[in-house]
């Protein structure tokens, strides 16, 4: 469907609104700089970004106590999970510096620009559910994204209560996930309705984790079970498409009783890897690594070339045909982009 063309008056109104917003943001920045220069703010202290709201962020110096803050104009964009130096103010503080990141999870937006999602994460929990229907290639994209930046990925099959009612659906989900444990990936099965989340609690303990996955897979519902006080808004699936609606609009950080930290991110229906190179994607398939560099030709594309180590590994059963097909699908999307 083509985008509706705005009339001249509508375009003028949009431009005017955007200009007014930019003017208000500049005024807030000026006020923050003046307060900082005039010594009106508290002393510098380290804090953690727990949420992002447009031009402002929520920063906490101790769990459960967060303050809204402006950003100094010379700072790059901050994301949930960033460690910062900030000064407390009344009513709004100011972030004056960003501390070094240990890790950063990013993805391209709809315009192909790289967009950071969250920082300083140890593990990525890829949440899927029977509905909206999951696909192996989407799971593999998340796994590759986590592997490339050095985060441990964990696959979480949520809404398992639906499988008890449908034997065929259970068989379908089992077939989808059967290869991942053999590759060294943990697969957890959860249900926010039936409880029994001990494995999930254990996986989250003493780690900084992020939930990623399509809208409607139940990420916010899991957070509400793990942290009843969070009271996140939960959306129903569309009856026509069985796809989720966006209920989480910004990544939020929560502290868990098990000692871990959890970031709930907005749902996305696609996870592009256009910002990665072909070599990075190859390395993101962990079972490829032992044979990479062993092909007869240095520029081997792992299609039909003689002496291809990956094709030989598929022939011997060391690499699955499905995972090689998933790799080819991702690489094709890089070349199209």
Secondary structure by P-SEA (a helix, b strand, c coil): cccccccaaaaaaaaaaaaaaaaaaaaaaaaaaaaaaacccccbbbbbbccccccbbbbbccccbbbbbbbccccccccccbbbbbbbcccbbbbcccccccbbbbbbccccccccccccccbbbbcccccccccaaaaaaaaaaaaaabbbbbbbbccaaaaaacaaaaaaaaaacccccccbbbbbbbbcccccaaaaaaaacccbbbbbccccccaaaaaaaaccccccbbbbcccccccccccccbbbbbbccccbbbbbbbbbcccccccccaaaaaaaccccccccccccccccccccccccaaaaaaaaccccaaaaaaaaaaaaaaaac
